[in-house]
Amino acid sequence: MISAIVLINVQKGQLPRVVRQLGEIEEVTEIYSVAGRYDIVAKVQVEEYERMSEVVTEKLQAVEGIASTETLMAFKMYKF
């Protein structure tokens, strides 16, 4: 499984709408409201690397209310 962490800034007052729309995207497996520089952190998982590009550049960009994103591709998961 290929994973990415997407850091998301949301337009003012759009958090509930953005979370709802992200929740409808099958590849978005986790969504967190966070404190700090970003408003939301979303985990995206796909079976094939090429699919990640489609999800991030098409599906996430189509979500109304997202001001900006930063995508972090995961190389290896460490579990303690």
trRosetta pair geometry for C-beta under 8 A, 3 or more apart (Angstrom, degrees):
i j d omega theta_ij theta_ji phi_ij phi_ji
1 45 5.2 0 176 -168 115 113
1 46 7.5 146 -163 72 69 28
1 47 6.8 -51 -114 -101 61 48
2 45 6.8 149 77 -154 48 58
2 46 5.2 -27 65 67 102 80
2 47 7.2 58 16 148 95 5
2 48 7.1 -29 9 119 134 6
2 49 5.6 160 -96 -86 168 60
2 51 7.8 141 58 61 129 99
2 52 5.8 -89 117 -53 130 128
2 74 7.8 159 -175 61 54 92
3 43 6.4 -20 -161 -170 106 95
3 44 6.9 146 -156 80 54 54
3 45 5.1 -19 -98 -98 77 80
3 73 7.9 131 94 -162 53 52
3 74 4.2 -7 86 39 98 135
3 77 7.3 50 37 -60 147 115
4 43 7.5 157 81 -156 46 50
4 44 4.7 -12 60 59 94 104
4 45 8.0 -177 22 -75 64 40
4 52 6.0 113 -18 -152 133 123
4 56 6.9 -32 91 -70 161 127
4 71 5.4 0 174 -171 130 98
4 72 6.4 154 -165 78 73 48
4 73 5.2 -38 -106 -104 93 51
4 74 6.2 -154 -91 -2 33 85
5 41 6.3 -12 -173 -171 98 101
5 42 7.5 152 -160 79 50 44
5 43 6.0 -26 -104 -101 66 67
5 44 7.8 -173 -82 20 18 79
5 71 7.5 152 80 -158 46 50
5 72 4.5 -13 61 61 95 107
5 74 6.5 88 -15 -53 90 101
6 41 7.2 152 78 -159 51 50
6 42 4.6 -17 60 63 103 94
6 43 7.7 -177 18 -84 79 18
6 44 5.9 51 -16 -14 116 115
6 56 6.9 -177 -94 -119 129 98
6 60 6.6 -122 -163 -126 164 157
6 69 5.5 -18 -174 -164 102 116
6 70 7.3 154 -159 76 54 42
6 71 5.1 -18 -105 -104 79 74
6 72 7.5 -167 -78 23 32 71
7 37 7.8 14 177 97 132 100
7 38 4.4 -106 -174 -96 95 159
7 40 7.9 152 -162 86 40 54
7 41 5.9 -18 -104 -106 60 76
7 69 6.6 142 76 -162 54 58
7 70 4.4 -10 57 58 109 95
7 71 7.7 -154 22 -72 72 28
7 72 7.1 56 -15 -11 101 106
8 18 7.2 176 145 162 140 140
8 38 6.1 93 57 -171 38 111
8 39 6.1 -66 102 62 77 87
8 40 4.2 -20 66 68 114 97
8 41 7.2 -178 19 -83 85 27
8 42 6.3 36 -14 -1 128 106
8 66 5.9 -69 -160 -135 110 104
8 68 7.5 167 -152 88 48 48
8 69 5.2 -14 -101 -105 70 82
9 38 5.9 -107 -68 -134 70 65
9 39 5.6 102 -131 4 42 104
9 66 7.4 100 77 -168 53 64
9 67 4.5 -60 108 66 97 110
9 68 4.7 17 44 51 114 86
9 69 7.5 -148 23 -71 71 40
10 14 5.0 -151 171 80 103 98
10 15 5.2 113 104 -84 161 64
10 18 5.0 -123 -120 1 124 160
10 39 4.4 -90 14 75 100 158
10 40 6.3 66 -35 -4 117 112
10 65 5.7 8 -158 148 90 93
10 66 6.2 -54 -107 -110 62 45
10 67 6.1 135 -153 1 7 97
11 14 4.5 50 69 8 85 137
11 65 5.1 -122 36 -157 104 60
11 66 7.5 -25 -10 16 87 3
11 67 5.0 135 -60 -59 68 100
14 17 5.1 -64 -165 50 70 114
14 18 5.3 71 137 -28 92 105
14 64 7.5 -125 -155 126 133 74
14 65 3.1 -173 171 -152 140 120
14 66 8.0 -132 118 -49 138 34
15 18 5.9 -60 -142 37 27 109
15 19 6.2 25 162 -18 65 108
15 33 7.0 54 -170 -116 127 117
15 39 6.2 -128 -102 169 104 130
15 40 7.3 159 -139 -52 86 113
15 65 7.8 -156 -53 159 22 134
16 19 5.9 -57 -146 37 29 111
16 20 6.4 31 156 -20 64 107
17 20 5.8 -56 -151 34 29 113
17 21 6.4 23 155 -14 65 108
17 64 6.9 -49 140 89 127 93
17 65 5.1 135 90 -31 115 161
18 21 5.9 -59 -147 40 31 107
18 22 6.1 31 155 -19 67 107
18 40 6.7 -148 117 -14 127 157
18 63 5.9 79 -139 158 76 122
18 64 7.7 -132 -87 87 73 51
18 65 4.4 -129 -64 96 98 125
18 66 5.9 121 -128 -65 125 75
19 22 5.8 -54 -144 38 29 111
19 23 6.3 35 155 -24 63 108
19 31 5.8 136 -142 148 85 148
19 33 7.3 -29 -85 -64 134 100
19 40 6.9 -167 -82 -110 84 141
20 23 5.7 -59 -154 33 28 115
20 24 7.0 27 151 -21 61 103
21 24 5.8 -54 -158 28 36 113
21 25 7.5 39 147 -25 62 98
21 63 4.6 146 115 -134 136 98
21 64 7.0 148 -50 38 167 71
21 65 7.6 146 21 37 140 117
22 25 5.8 -51 -162 21 43 113
22 28 5.0 -125 174 148 84 172
22 31 5.4 119 110 -96 133 138
22 40 7.4 -178 -17 158 166 152
22 42 5.7 -118 -168 -105 140 144
22 60 7.7 30 -111 -119 89 80
22 63 6.3 22 -65 -114 73 154
23 28 6.9 -105 -95 91 25 126
23 31 6.4 -78 -72 -2 80 149
25 28 4.3 68 82 2 105 111
25 55 7.1 112 177 -153 127 99
25 59 5.2 113 -127 162 128 132
25 60 7.3 13 -89 -73 171 66
25 63 8.0 -65 -37 -66 130 119
27 44 5.2 31 137 -159 100 85
27 45 6.2 -159 -167 63 73 49
27 46 5.5 2 -139 -73 125 85
27 51 7.4 -174 -103 145 147 112
27 55 4.7 -73 76 -119 155 147
27 59 7.3 114 41 69 120 162
28 31 6.4 34 160 -59 117 99
28 42 5.2 -35 -146 -177 109 121
28 43 7.1 119 -160 75 58 50
28 44 5.7 -37 -96 -96 57 73
28 55 8.0 169 -50 -176 75 125
29 43 5.1 -54 63 97 91 102
29 44 7.1 142 8 -119 85 20
29 45 5.0 14 -16 13 135 113
30 42 6.8 164 88 -155 58 49
30 43 4.0 29 46 30 101 116
31 40 6.3 -18 -167 -168 89 113
31 41 7.6 157 -156 83 42 50
31 42 5.1 -7 -105 -106 73 84
31 43 7.8 -129 -61 21 40 71
32 40 6.7 148 78 -159 50 60
32 41 4.6 -9 59 58 105 94
32 42 7.6 -169 23 -75 68 41
33 39 7.0 -35 -145 165 71 66
33 40 6.0 -36 -102 -100 50 72
34 38 6.0 30 72 86 119 90
34 39 7.1 137 54 164 74 17
34 40 6.8 139 16 -115 89 19
34 41 5.3 44 -17 -8 137 105
38 41 6.4 88 107 -64 137 78
38 70 7.7 -110 -89 32 131 108
42 60 7.9 175 73 -115 150 122
44 52 6.8 117 122 -134 124 84
44 55 5.7 156 -167 124 136 142
44 56 6.9 169 72 -69 174 87
44 60 7.9 -65 -78 -57 143 128
46 49 7.6 139 93 -90 120 17
46 51 4.0 -170 -175 94 141 119
46 52 5.0 -154 31 -65 142 72
46 55 6.3 -158 -61 -10 131 141
47 51 6.5 51 51 22 68 152
48 51 4.7 97 68 -5 84 107
48 52 7.9 -141 101 -13 52 80
49 52 5.8 -45 -165 15 43 116
49 53 7.7 42 146 -16 65 95
50 53 6.0 -47 -166 25 44 113
50 54 7.1 41 143 -15 67 104
51 54 5.5 -55 -157 36 43 114
51 55 6.3 40 150 -20 73 105
52 55 5.8 -56 -147 37 33 109
52 56 6.1 19 162 -9 69 111
52 73 7.6 67 164 -112 157 102
53 56 6.3 -62 -141 44 25 101
53 57 5.7 -6 174 8 65 119
54 57 6.8 -66 -126 51 17 90
54 58 5.3 -25 -173 24 59 124
54 59 7.0 54 137 -11 70 100
55 58 7.0 -58 -106 53 9 85
55 59 4.9 -33 -151 34 52 126
55 60 6.5 57 150 -20 66 97
56 59 7.5 4 -37 50 12 85
56 60 5.4 -16 -144 23 39 130
56 61 7.7 60 149 -26 46 93
56 69 7.6 -167 -162 120 92 149
56 71 5.4 15 -140 -89 142 155
57 60 7.5 25 -28 47 10 94
57 61 6.0 -3 -177 -9 35 131
58 61 6.2 -63 -132 41 11 106
58 62 6.4 10 162 -23 54 113
59 62 5.9 -61 -153 29 26 112
59 63 7.6 37 149 -34 59 94
60 63 5.8 -38 -164 5 43 115
60 66 6.9 45 167 -33 80 176
60 69 6.3 44 144 -63 133 167
61 66 7.5 -119 -125 72 34 138
61 69 8.0 -107 -80 12 69 136
63 66 5.0 67 89 -17 102 120
66 69 6.4 2 174 -48 127 101
74 77 6.5 25 170 -65 131 81
